[in-house]
């Protein structure tokens, strides 16, 4: 695996691969890689001939008081994992190379970026869209792989790619979970043993909504109330939101007449976790 730092090196490496007729994949990450990230690498290796991974802790998607400085970083370990999975290229740009001192233009996500995570973290999705747009422009991949764990982010990126006519196909990949259901996240490392135990409340809430939906329940308010009740049973958990949303608009329908997504965000001490699950009615 080749590691590069500059945009010019990335473009040269990708151009050489493309001249050989290779299909290019990109997996944007912020590092602190876990099995969820590695599942994206494996999916990319199956569908592409040349797999590029970026590791960049993007400052523009962190708000004041968030965990930018504390965000876990372990580049050497990340490199070992990527080599073992067969990635071809690792791009680790600096903040100065990604954002010029006089940069003025950013990508605004629109209404999708104002809901849920966007309402709680103003400006977050503008930072996400801008850095993903830059990475897509730098690498110019045929395929870009994103996990469904950040479902709102995935939805916004798909919308951005469509609206801006980016020549890339976004490939969603399933959530990877611990045996007890907790979705893998780099921020799980922040949890104390007690908070780690309490974190399973997110999965229980989602599974409750899924079970009700499969049993034929179509009332969105009832499904949402059931999720909130699950979180309320865990004394260490503070609920930010629990909702059932339309797959495309991320707004709440009145009834579950078509597949939708249950989403939940919870705070455990100083750690904030999000999760989601597909819902379909069983009747």
C-alpha positions in Angstrom: 0.0 0.0 0.0 1.3 3.4 -1.0 0.8 6.4 1.4 0.7 9.9 0.0 0.1 13.3 1.5 -0.2 15.7 -1.4 -3.1 16.1 -3.8 -0.7 15.9 -6.7 0.6 12.5 -5.5 -3.0 11.2 -5.3 -3.8 12.3 -8.8 -0.7 10.8 -10.2 -1.3 7.4 -8.5 -5.0 7.3 -9.6 -4.1 8.4 -13.2 -1.6 5.5 -13.4 -4.2 3.1 -12.2 -6.8 4.4 -14.6 -4.4 4.1 -17.5 -4.2 0.4 -16.7 -8.0 0.2 -17.0 -8.6 -0.1 -13.3 -11.9 0.8 -11.6 -11.2 3.3 -8.8 -12.9 3.2 -5.4 -12.6 5.8 -2.6 -13.4 5.3 1.1 -13.3 8.7 3.0 -12.6 8.2 6.8 -11.4 10.2 9.8 -9.2 7.3 10.9 -9.4 5.4 14.2 -10.4 2.5 12.0 -12.6 -0.3 13.2 -14.4 -3.3 11.7 -17.1 -1.0 10.3 -14.5 0.9 8.2 -12.8 -2.4 7.2 -16.1 -3.7 5.9 -16.1 -0.8 3.5 -12.6 -1.6 2.3 -13.6 -5.2 1.7 -16.7 -4.1 -0.2 -14.5 -1.8 -2.3 -12.0 -4.5 -3.0 -14.8 -6.7 -4.3 -16.2 -4.1 -6.7 -13.1 -2.1 -7.7 -9.6 -2.8 -8.9 -7.9 0.1 -7.1 -8.9 1.1 -3.6 -8.0 4.5 -2.1 -8.7 5.3 1.5 -8.5 8.8 2.9 -7.8 9.6 6.6 -8.5 13.2 7.5 -10.0 14.5 10.7 -11.9 17.3 9.1 -12.1 20.4 11.4 -14.9 22.1 9.5 -17.5 19.4 10.5 -16.8 19.9 14.3 -18.6 22.6 16.1 -17.4 24.7 19.1 -16.9 22.5 22.2 -17.0 19.3 20.2 -14.3 16.6 20.2 -12.0 17.7 17.4 -8.8 17.8 19.5 -9.8 14.6 21.4 -10.9 12.6 18.4 -9.0 9.3 18.4 -6.0 9.2 16.1 -3.8 6.1 15.5 -2.3 6.4 12.1 0.2 3.5 12.4 -2.5 1.1 13.5 -4.8 2.3 10.8 -2.1 1.7 8.2 -1.5 -1.9 9.4 -5.2 -2.6 9.1 -5.5 -1.2 5.6 -2.4 -3.1 4.4 -3.9 -6.3 5.7 -7.2 -5.6 3.9 -5.4 -4.9 0.6 -6.0 -1.2 0.1 -3.8 0.3 -2.6 -3.5 3.9 -1.6 -3.8 5.9 1.7 -4.2 9.6 1.4 -3.5 11.5 4.6 -3.6 15.2 3.8 -2.9 18.1 6.2 -5.5 20.7 7.1 -3.4 23.4 5.4 -3.4 21.4 2.1 -7.1 20.7 2.2 -8.2 24.3 3.2 -6.3 27.2 1.8 -6.0 30.2 4.2 -8.1 32.3 1.8 -10.7 29.6 0.9 -14.2 31.1 0.6 -16.5 28.5 -1.1 -18.3 25.7 0.8 -20.9 23.2 -0.2 -24.3 23.9 1.6 -26.4 20.8 2.0 -29.8 22.5 2.0 -32.9 21.4 3.9 -31.6 17.8 4.5 -28.8 19.3 6.5 -31.0 21.3 8.8 -32.8 18.3 10.3 -31.8 16.0 13.2 -28.0 16.1 13.4 -28.0 19.3 11.5 -30.3 21.0 14.0 -28.1 19.9 16.9 -24.8 20.4 15.2 -25.2 23.6 13.1 -22.8 23.7 10.2 -21.8 20.1 10.6 -23.1 18.9 7.2 -21.7 21.9 5.4 -18.3 20.7 6.6 -19.1 17.1 5.6 -20.3 18.1 2.1 -17.4 20.4 1.5 -14.7 17.9 2.5 -16.4 15.0 0.7 -16.8 17.1 -2.5 -13.1 18.0 -2.3 -12.0 14.4 -1.8 -14.2 13.3 -4.8 -12.7 16.0 -6.9 -9.1 15.1 -5.9 -9.5 11.3 -6.3 -12.2 11.2 -9.0 -13.3 7.7 -8.1 -15.8 5.6 -10.0 -17.3 4.4 -6.7 -17.4 5.9 -3.2 -18.2 3.8 -0.2 -20.1 5.1 2.9 -21.6 3.2 5.8 -25.3 3.3 6.7 -24.3 4.0 10.3 -24.4 7.7 9.5 -27.7 7.5 7.6 -28.4 11.2 7.4 -24.9 11.9 6.2 -25.3 9.1 3.6 -28.6 10.6 2.4 -27.1 14.1 2.1 -24.0 12.8 0.2 -26.2 10.9 -2.3 -28.3 14.1 -2.8 -25.1 16.2 -3.3 -23.7 13.8 -5.8 -27.0 13.8 -7.7 -27.5 17.5 -7.6 -23.9 18.4 -8.5 -23.7 15.8 -11.3 -20.6 14.2 -9.7 -19.3 11.3 -11.9 -19.3 8.8 -9.0 -21.6 6.1 -7.7 -22.2 6.2 -4.0 -22.3 2.7 -2.5 -24.0 2.3 0.9 -22.7 -0.5 3.2 -24.5 -2.1 6.1 -24.0 -1.2 9.7 -21.5 -3.4 11.6 -22.5 -4.2 15.2 -21.0 -5.7 18.3 -22.6 -9.0 19.4 -24.9 -7.1 21.8 -26.1 -4.8 19.0 -24.1 -1.7 19.6 -23.1 -0.1 16.3 -19.4 0.2 15.8 -18.1 3.8 16.1 -14.8 5.4 16.8 -16.4 7.3 19.6 -17.3 4.1 21.4 -13.7 4.3 22.8 -14.8 7.2 24.9 -17.3 5.1 26.9 -16.7 4.0 30.5 -17.6 0.4 31.2 -20.9 1.6 32.7 -21.7 3.8 29.7 -20.7 1.0 27.3 -23.3 -1.3 29.0 -25.9 1.5 28.9 -25.2 2.1 25.2 -27.1 -1.0 24.2 -30.3 1.0 24.8 -30.0 2.5 21.3 -30.1 -0.9 19.7 -33.0 -2.0 22.0 -35.0 1.1 21.0 -34.5 0.4 17.3 -35.3 -3.3 17.6 -38.5 -2.4 19.5 -39.6 -0.2 16.6 -38.6 -2.9 14.1 -40.6 -5.6 16.0 -43.7 -3.4 16.2 -43.4 -2.5 12.5 -43.0 -6.1 11.5 -46.1 -6.9 13.6 -48.1 -4.5 11.4 -47.9 -1.3 13.4 -48.1 1.7 11.0 -48.6 4.6 13.5 -45.3 6.6 13.4 -46.1 8.3 16.7 -46.5 5.0 18.4 -43.3 3.7 17.0 -41.5 6.8 18.1 -43.0 6.7 21.6 -41.8 3.1 22.0 -38.2 4.1 21.1 -38.3 7.0 23.5 -39.6 4.7 26.3 -36.7 2.3 25.7 -34.2 5.1 26.1 -36.0 6.5 29.2 -35.5 3.1 30.9 -31.7 3.6 30.9 -30.7 6.1 33.6 -27.3 7.0 32.1 -28.8 7.9 28.7 -30.1 11.3 27.7 -32.1 11.3 24.5 -31.4 13.9 21.8 -34.0 12.5 19.4 -35.8 9.4 18.3 -37.8 9.4 15.1 -39.0 7.4 12.1 -38.2 9.2 8.8 -38.7 9.0 5.1 -35.7 7.5 3.3 -35.3 10.4 0.9 -36.6 13.5 2.7 -35.7 12.5 6.3 -39.0 14.0 7.4 -41.5 12.1 9.5 -44.4 10.5 7.7 -47.8 10.1 9.4 -47.9 6.3 8.8 -45.5 3.6 7.8 -46.8 3.0 4.3 -43.4 2.4 2.8 -39.9 1.5 4.0 -38.6 4.1 6.4 -35.7 4.5 8.8 -35.8 4.6 12.6 -33.1 7.0 13.9 -31.9 7.7 17.4 -29.3 9.9 19.0 -28.3 9.6 22.7 -25.8 11.1 25.1 -24.0 9.0 27.6 -21.8 11.2 29.8 -19.7 13.2 27.4 -20.2 10.8 24.5 -22.8 11.2 21.9 -23.9 8.2 19.8 -26.2 7.8 16.9 -27.8 4.7 15.3 -30.5 3.7 12.9 -32.4 0.8 11.4 -34.6 0.1 8.4 -38.3 -0.4 9.1 -40.8 -2.2 6.9 -44.3 -3.2 7.9 -45.1 -6.8 8.2 -48.7 -6.6 7.0 
